[in-house]
Amino acid sequence: MSETTKKLVRRREVSQSINQYGVFPVTVSGVRRLSEHFVRVSLTGRSLHHATSAISDGTGQVYDAYIKLLVPPAHASGPTMIELDDTWRQRWMAQPVEDRGHMRTYTVQNSRMVPAVGMDETPLLGMFPAAEADLSVLERPLPIGVQPEIDIDFVLHQDDAGQLGPAADWAASAQVGQQVSFLAPLRGSSLWSSWNPAPSHNLLMLTDETAAPATLSILRTLPAHASGTVLCEVPGQGDNLAVLSDVQEVTRRLPQLTVKFLPREPNSERGERLAHELHSVFNLTETETYHYTDTTAADEVVWGLAEENAETYVFIAGESSVIKTLRRMCVNEAGIAKENISFMGYWKCGRAES
Ligand SMILES: Cc1cc2nc3c(=O)[nH]c(=O)nc-3n(C[C@H](O)[C@H](O)[C@H](O)COP(=O)(O)OP(=O)(O)OC[C@H]3O[C@@H](n4cnc5c(N)ncnc54)[C@H](O)[C@@H]3O)c2cc1C
């Protein structure tokens, strides 16, 4: 670690905590419009050598790992850097949004090693590991000539007034060479991830477009004997990410797994196609017409993990009220035990991520 970095890094007491995280400055190294509703932004930087191994090893085995993107305010000339200590969150939230920008959660859809082409020559500068971080994890020789790169697939969603959210807006106009930053676990710390299936690998995955990147990334990690059904509802016909990614290749390796991307019909409601397909997977009769209803309170956390060793593992992620409905259907209609279900409300209709 350089002397400059040592000065920048505030070290408090070293703890045995395995949840250490830092702010990683990175450079946009690629922008690819995948479809009408998705843009893929690639981010690279030598700082990523110090991220949790799933990211820094660049093997693409990232599961549903997520990071916290620090969307810079409009006038910012560089990435948002936050000095992390016990009170950083309160301090950051107390600032006017025009000054601090926004923090948004995104999945690392893929990771790889790329040649270190000098895109980002600021390895650790300005990276502040959290208070109590054990900085010894950073003290290792870095691989020469290569650096990690990750992909984030952003949904370009609009609100009723046709406005993109701040993160979607940032992604829609991202340029190669631009700098940004995100929070992620440090090397040696656990991945921020919810994927926890039993070894049986008999799966049911129900996801929407925001969890399409997690779906792709998880498919990449599955063993050849994985079986079950993966259903992902997306906004439009062109949004079949499996066609647009390397996942077709991946699914060829998984003959016992049915993977379907379900474009929303012009008149269908959010979650309707998932609910319909779920009924046909279990040969259930649809007793009532599906209607999307917002049943999630503003401060409600729709999140729970399946117990280990579940026989059939169910992973439901996407819009919170849809997730609640699908979970209820799985339990009440399909007879799946609650303990077998991981459910994650990734976002709430009509409400910005705080
Ligand atoms: C663990 C995790 C992983 C995630 N991974 C991804 C990912 O890989 N890709 C991704 O695109 N999103 C992902 N999300 C969801 C993403 O964090 C939210 O969609 C977030 O609200 C987007 O921020 P924003 O600034 O664009 O919009 P916000 O400012 O948060 O919201 C503005 C408005 O847009 C609405 N809105 C937000 N998202 C959508 C949407 N998708 N469709 C329609 N309306 C929407 C909100 O309800 C609100 O009314 C993930 C969330 C979690 C918790």
The ligand as an SDF file (V2000), in Angstrom:
LIG
                    3D

 53 58  0  0  0  0  0  0  0  0999 V2000
  -29.9470   -6.5860   -4.2430 C   0  0  0  0  0  0  0  0  0  0  0  0
  -30.4720   -5.7250   -5.3930 C   0  0  0  0  0  0  0  0  0  0  0  0
  -29.9540   -5.8920   -6.6660 C   0  0  0  0  0  0  0  0  0  0  0  0
  -30.4440   -5.1140   -7.7210 C   0  0  0  0  0  0  0  0  0  0  0  0
  -29.9080   -5.2940   -8.9640 N   0  0  0  0  0  0  0  0  0  0  0  0
  -30.3350   -4.5170   -9.9950 C   0  0  0  0  0  0  0  0  0  0  0  0
  -29.7420   -4.6460  -11.2930 C   0  0  0  0  0  0  0  0  0  0  0  0
  -28.8040   -5.4110  -11.5060 O   0  0  0  0  0  0  0  0  0  0  0  0
  -30.2460   -3.8770  -12.2910 N   0  0  0  0  0  0  0  0  0  0  0  0
  -31.2790   -2.9780  -12.0830 C   0  0  0  0  0  0  0  0  0  0  0  0
  -31.6840   -2.2900  -13.0300 O   0  0  0  0  0  0  0  0  0  0  0  0
  -31.8300   -2.8280  -10.8570 N   0  0  0  0  0  0  0  0  0  0  0  0
  -31.3810   -3.5620   -9.8130 C   0  0  0  0  0  0  0  0  0  0  0  0
  -31.9350   -3.4030   -8.5810 N   0  0  0  0  0  0  0  0  0  0  0  0
  -33.0530   -2.4710   -8.4370 C   0  0  0  0  0  0  0  0  0  0  0  0
  -32.5980   -1.0160   -8.3540 C   0  0  0  0  0  0  0  0  0  0  0  0
  -31.8180   -0.8360   -7.1810 O   0  0  0  0  0  0  0  0  0  0  0  0
  -33.8570   -0.1240   -8.2890 C   0  0  0  0  0  0  0  0  0  0  0  0
  -34.6220   -0.2950   -9.4290 O   0  0  0  0  0  0  0  0  0  0  0  0
  -33.5270    1.3480   -8.0660 C   0  0  0  0  0  0  0  0  0  0  0  0
  -34.6950    1.9600   -7.5680 O   0  0  0  0  0  0  0  0  0  0  0  0
  -33.1100    2.0690   -9.3400 C   0  0  0  0  0  0  0  0  0  0  0  0
  -32.6880    3.3600   -8.9800 O   0  0  0  0  0  0  0  0  0  0  0  0
  -33.0760    4.6660   -9.8110 P   0  0  0  0  0  0  0  0  0  0  0  0
  -32.2570    5.7720   -9.2610 O   0  0  0  0  0  0  0  0  0  0  0  0
  -32.9840    4.3830  -11.2660 O   0  0  0  0  0  0  0  0  0  0  0  0
  -34.6290    4.8970   -9.4590 O   0  0  0  0  0  0  0  0  0  0  0  0
  -35.2270    5.4390   -8.0650 P   0  0  0  0  0  0  0  0  0  0  0  0
  -34.8610    6.8550   -7.8300 O   0  0  0  0  0  0  0  0  0  0  0  0
  -34.8690    4.4820   -6.9680 O   0  0  0  0  0  0  0  0  0  0  0  0
  -36.7720    5.3460   -8.3480 O   0  0  0  0  0  0  0  0  0  0  0  0
  -37.4560    6.3570   -9.1240 C   0  0  0  0  0  0  0  0  0  0  0  0
  -38.8160    5.8300   -9.5160 C   0  0  0  0  0  0  0  0  0  0  0  0
  -38.6300    4.7660  -10.4220 O   0  0  0  0  0  0  0  0  0  0  0  0
  -39.3130    3.6090   -9.9610 C   0  0  0  0  0  0  0  0  0  0  0  0
  -38.5150    2.4260  -10.3430 N   0  0  0  0  0  0  0  0  0  0  0  0
  -37.3320    2.0140   -9.8070 C   0  0  0  0  0  0  0  0  0  0  0  0
  -36.9190    0.9140  -10.4500 N   0  0  0  0  0  0  0  0  0  0  0  0
  -37.8450    0.6300  -11.4000 C   0  0  0  0  0  0  0  0  0  0  0  0
  -37.9840   -0.3570  -12.3950 C   0  0  0  0  0  0  0  0  0  0  0  0
  -37.0470   -1.2870  -12.5740 N   0  0  0  0  0  0  0  0  0  0  0  0
  -39.0710   -0.3370  -13.2060 N   0  0  0  0  0  0  0  0  0  0  0  0
  -40.0200    0.6200  -13.0690 C   0  0  0  0  0  0  0  0  0  0  0  0
  -39.9550    1.6080  -12.1510 N   0  0  0  0  0  0  0  0  0  0  0  0
  -38.8670    1.6080  -11.3360 C   0  0  0  0  0  0  0  0  0  0  0  0
  -39.4190    3.7680   -8.4580 C   0  0  0  0  0  0  0  0  0  0  0  0
  -40.5100    3.0290   -7.9610 O   0  0  0  0  0  0  0  0  0  0  0  0
  -39.6190    5.2710   -8.3370 C   0  0  0  0  0  0  0  0  0  0  0  0
  -40.9580    5.6060   -8.5580 O   0  0  0  0  0  0  0  0  0  0  0  0
  -31.4640   -4.1600   -7.4970 C   0  0  0  0  0  0  0  0  0  0  0  0
  -31.9510   -3.9670   -6.1990 C   0  0  0  0  0  0  0  0  0  0  0  0
  -31.4740   -4.7490   -5.1590 C   0  0  0  0  0  0  0  0  0  0  0  0
  -32.0030   -4.5200   -3.7650 C   0  0  0  0  0  0  0  0  0  0  0  0
  1  2  1  0
  2  3  1  0
  2 52  2  0
  3  4  2  0
  4  5  1  0
  4 50  1  0
  5  6  2  0
  6  7  1  0
  6 13  1  0
  7  8  2  0
  7  9  1  0
  9 10  1  0
 10 11  2  0
 10 12  1  0
 12 13  2  0
 13 14  1  0
 14 15  1  0
 14 50  1  0
 15 16  1  0
 16 17  1  0
 16 18  1  0
 18 19  1  0
 18 20  1  0
 20 21  1  0
 20 22  1  0
 22 23  1  0
 23 24  1  0
 24 25  2  0
 24 26  1  0
 24 27  1  0
 27 28  1  0
 28 29  2  0
 28 30  1  0
 28 31  1  0
 31 32  1  0
 32 33  1  0
 33 34  1  0
 33 48  1  0
 34 35  1  0
 35 36  1  0
 35 46  1  0
 36 37  1  0
 36 45  1  0
 37 38  2  0
 38 39  1  0
 39 40  1  0
 39 45  2  0
 40 41  1  0
 40 42  2  0
 42 43  1  0
 43 44  2  0
 44 45  1  0
 46 47  1  0
 46 48  1  0
 48 49  1  0
 50 51  2  0
 51 52  1  0
 52 53  1  0
M  END
$$$$
